[in-house]
């Protein structure tokens, strides 16, 4: 079963890369058969990711301790629910979960938009498939990120039992917090993909917002739930004396929630008044960028945290992907600035629209303060050699 999971990831790398290139080239050359081929490849990518997830779940339930990941995060004494939770207890499984959500969301998007948004869908698939390709690359080529790697080369034998879960993970938060947080993270990839498709195609009305309204609410709801459960978990397990201790990993999920909340509010103004077009594009780029930055903080080990993952070599890759996403998004936004003129102006400083904008500025101010406080120890060490 582990071989099925691993070779599904290998095949995924090919299909996701194919979907990326063929969808974009089909749209550029206006070749319908290539666009359809790209969509089908994206559908296959989703199916392959489901196969990989099933294979890893089966490996945990079958107590296949020949897999290093299963050996590290489960043992025979674990109950069913915590055995299942071992899937996302470590770095490799968490990355696979992110990729699975991406693949499944992309699959649903294709089925939802079979007869609408046809001008934008090839670019939506391209943007989503770039993300799937990136995570497939990490899962296949980085040893620390491969959930199907064997433990035998390290130990020289197949162990009869595993090391089990960290005692702090024996909590209901373990099977609620990571999945809900990741549903929120990955959910924001959908409005981001549509926003980028709108910038590329020049379809800059509110159609991309209306097409992703439910996805945005879905992502915001689960990220909210993930933050609440995570805060309760930290309070209950670690005894910090409060529900929020400004730990870097807590902050990494709080920042995209703040900017995502601002985005959720301000898109209503664009839909009703045709205002804040540039602002909304900026907010969704920042929200998506902060989900990647949060993953960088959690996975790289560059910032000390009480419950961050250890250094795994992912830092440079995630940082490059962060720069590509945010830099590419704002480059497209700058390119389309002349076409993003506001249709209406603010009526008054005390108007409803002004209040929404003021609310957004407060949320972004909190997000920036949190970001600065989180990364300052890293910056101080890089500049002065002393971590403050």
N, C-alpha and C positions, 0 to 999 in steps of 0.2 A: 504493500500500500504506500509506503514511503517513496518508492520509486515512481509510482503514479503521480504523487504530489510533486516530486522534484521535476520530473520531465514535463509535467503540466506547466511549471514555471518557465522551463526552458522554451517550450512551445509558445508560451505567453509572450516572451520577449520578442519573438519573431512576429507574431500576429499583431501585437500592439505597435511595433515599429512599422509594420506594413500598413496598418490602419492610419497611422500618423501621416506617412508620406503619400499614400494613395488618395486619401480624403482631400488633402491640401492640393495635390497636383490635379486631381479630378476637377476640383472647383476652379482652379486657375485656368485650366485648359477647356473647361466647360464640357467635360466628358461624363455623361450620366452613368455609363457602365462602371467607370472607376469610382464614382461617388458611392454607388450601390455596393461595389466590392469592398470599399473601405468600411461601410456600415456593417457588412457581414463579418469582416475581420474583427471589428469592435465587439460585435455580439459574441463571436467565438472567444475573444479575450475574457469576457465576463464569465462564460461557461468554464473556461480553463481555470479561472481563479476560484470558482465554486468547487471544482474538482480538488484543487490544492487544499482548500479549507476543509473539505470533507476528509481528505487523506490525513491531515494533521489531527483533526478531532478523533478520527479512528485510531491513530497512533497513541494518543493519550488514553483513550478508553481501553485499548488492547494492552496497555502497559508495555509498549515497545521501547524498552530502555536501551536498545541499540542506537536510538537517535539521541544525540547529545542534548537537544532541546528538551525532549521528554524526560531524560535522565535528570536534567538540572532543575526542572520545575514540577515534578510530580513524584509520588511514591505509592506503594500499594495500600497504604492506610488512608489515603485521601478519599473523601466522600465524592459522590458523582458530580455535584455542582462545582466543587473546587478542582476536581480533575479537569472538567471542561474549562474552568477559568484559567488553567495553566496555559491555554492557547495564547493568551495575551499577557502572561506574567513576565515575559522577557522581551528583549529587543527584537529578535527575529519574528516572533509571533505577532507582536504589535505592528510591525511593518507589513506583514502579510495581511493582517486585519484591515489596515488602511487601504492596501491594494484591492482587497476583496470588495470593500465598500465602494471604491472607485469604479471597479468593473461592473458591479451590480447596478450602481446608479447610472452608469453610462448605458447599460443594457435597457433599463427602464426608460431613459431619455429617448433612445432610438425608437422604442415601441410607442411612446407618447407622441412623438413628432413625425410619424410616418406620412402624414398629410398636411402638416403645417410647419412653418419656419424652415422651409426647404432651402432658402437662400443661405441661412445661417448654419444649418446643421452640419455641413461638411467641416466648417471651422470649429464648431463646438466639439465634434468628434476628434478633430486634430488636437485641440487644446487638452481634452480629457485623455486622449491616448498618449500624449507626451508625458503626462503625469503617470499613467500606468506603466509606460516604458521605463521611466525613471525608477519606480519602485521595483519593477521586475529586474532591472539591472542590479540593484542593491541586493535583492534576494538571491540572485543566481551567482553573482561574481564575488560578493564579500562573504568570507567565511563566517564572520560574526553575525551575519544577517540571514544565513541559510537555515531555515527551521528543520530541514531534512538531512543535515550533516550527521555522519555516523560518529559515535563515541569510540568505536573500536580502535582506530588509529592512535588515539591518545592513551587508552587504558590497556589495549592489547587483548581485551575480552569483552563479552557482553555482560554487563552487570545484571544481577537478579532483582535489584531494587534501585529506586532513584533517590535523589537528595531531598525531594519534597519542596513545598512552598515555604518561603520566609514566613515566620510566625505572624508578622505584622499584616500579611496578606490574607490571613484567616479571618475575614470579616465580610459581611454582606456587601460592603462597598467594592469588594474585589470583582463581583460579578455584575455590578451595576455601573460603577464609575468609568472604567476604561471604555466599554462599548458605547455608552451614551456620549462621552466626550468625543470619541472618534467619529460617531455619527454626525455630531455637530461640526467638527473639523472638516470632514470630507464633504458634508452637505454644502458648505460654502464654496466648494469647487464648482458646483453647477452654475450659480449666478455669475461667478468669475468667468467661466468658460463662455457663457452667453454674452457677458459684457465685452470680452475680447473679440468675439465673433461680430458683435455690433460695431465695434471700432474698425475691424478689418473690412467689413462689407459696407460701412457707411450708413447702415440702418440704425440711426441714432434717436429714433422716437422712443416711446416708452414700451415698445413691444417686447424688448428683452427683459424688462422688469415684470411685465404682466405674465410673461411665459415662465418666469422663475419665482413668482410670488409664493406659491406653496412650498417650493424647495427652500426658500429663504426662511419662512416660518418654521419649517421642519428642522432646519439646521440650528436656528436660534433656540428652539424649544429643547432639543437634545443637549446643546451646549450649556444651556441654563441648568438643565437637570444634572448634567455631569459636574458642573461647578458646585451645585448644592450638595450632591452626594459626596464629592471629593472633600469639601470643607467639613462636613459631618464626620467623614471617615478619619480625617486628620485629627479632629478634635477628640474623637472617641479613642483612637488607637495610640496617638502620640502624646495626648494630654498637654497640648500647648497652652491651655488656659483660655482659649478663644477659638472661634470658628475660622479665623483667617490669620495666618502668621507671616504672610508675605514671603513664603518660600518661593524660590524661582519656578518650581514646577506648578505651584498653584497660580502664580502670576502668568505663566505661559498659556494657560487656558482662560484666564480672566481678561487678558488684553484683547484677544479677538472677539470675546463676548461684548466688551465695551464698544469697540468700533462696529461690530455687527449690529448691535442695538441701535447705534446712531444711524447706520445704513437703513435698517428696517423702518425707522421713523421717517427719514428724509425722502425715501422713494415715494412715499405717499404724496409728498408735495410735487414731485415731478409728474406723477400720474394725473393729479388734479389740476395743477397750475402750469405745467411745462417748465418748471424752475429747477435749479440745483442740478443740472445735468452733469457738469464737470465735477461737482462735489460728490455726487453719487458714484460716478466712475472711480473717483479717488478713494472713496470709502470701501468699495468692494475689492479694489486692488490691495488696500492696506489690510483689510480683514483676512483675505486669503494669504497675503504675505506673512501676517502674524501667526497663522496656523502653522506655516512652515518654520518660522522663527521659533515658535514654541516647541516644535519637534526637534529643532537644532539644539535648543537649550536642554531638552530632556534627554536626548540621545548622545550628545557629543561629550558630556562631562566637563565642558569648559568652565561651567559655573557650578560651584558646590551647592548641593541640595540634599536634604535629608532623605528624599525618596526619588532622586534622579537615577537613571541607568548609568552604569559605569562606562568609561570611555571605550568606544567600539570602532573607531576609525571612520565613523559616518560623518563627522563634522565637516570636512572639506566638501563632500558631495552635497550635503544639505545646504551648506552656505552658498555653493554655486547655484543650486536650484532656486534658492531664495532670491539671489541676485537676478537670475534669469526671469523669474516670475514677476518680481516687482519692477525691475528695470525695463523688461519688455512691455509690461502693462503701462507704465507711465510714458514710455516712448511712443506707444500707439496713441495714448491720450493726448500727448503734445502734438502729434501729427494731425489729429482730428479736432484740435481746439477751435479752428475757424467754423467748424460745422456744429459746434456744441453751444451755440448762442442761446441764452435764456429767452423764452418767449414772453415772459412777464417779469415785472419787477416787484420788489416788496412794497406793499401798500403803505405800511406804517411800522414804526419801530415796536409797536405793541400789537401787531397783527399776529394771527395764529402761525403764519409762516415764520415770522421773526422768532417766535417762542420755540418752534421746532429747531431753528438754526442755532439759537442760544443753547438749547438742550444738547445739541450735537457738539458744540464747542466745549461744554462742560465734560461730556463723555470722553472726547478726544484729549482734553487736558488731563483727566485722570489716567487715561491709557498711556500718554507720554510720560507722566510722572512715574507710573509703575514700570514702564520700559526702562527709563533712565536709572531708577533704583535697582532694577534687576541686573542690568549689564554694567553698572558702574564698577563693581569689583573686578570684572574682567578688564575693563578699560584702564583702571588704575594700575593693575598688575602689568599690563602691556606697556604703559607709559612710564611708570615710576619703579616697576619691579616689586611693588608691595601691594598685596591684595587688601583693599579697605572694605 
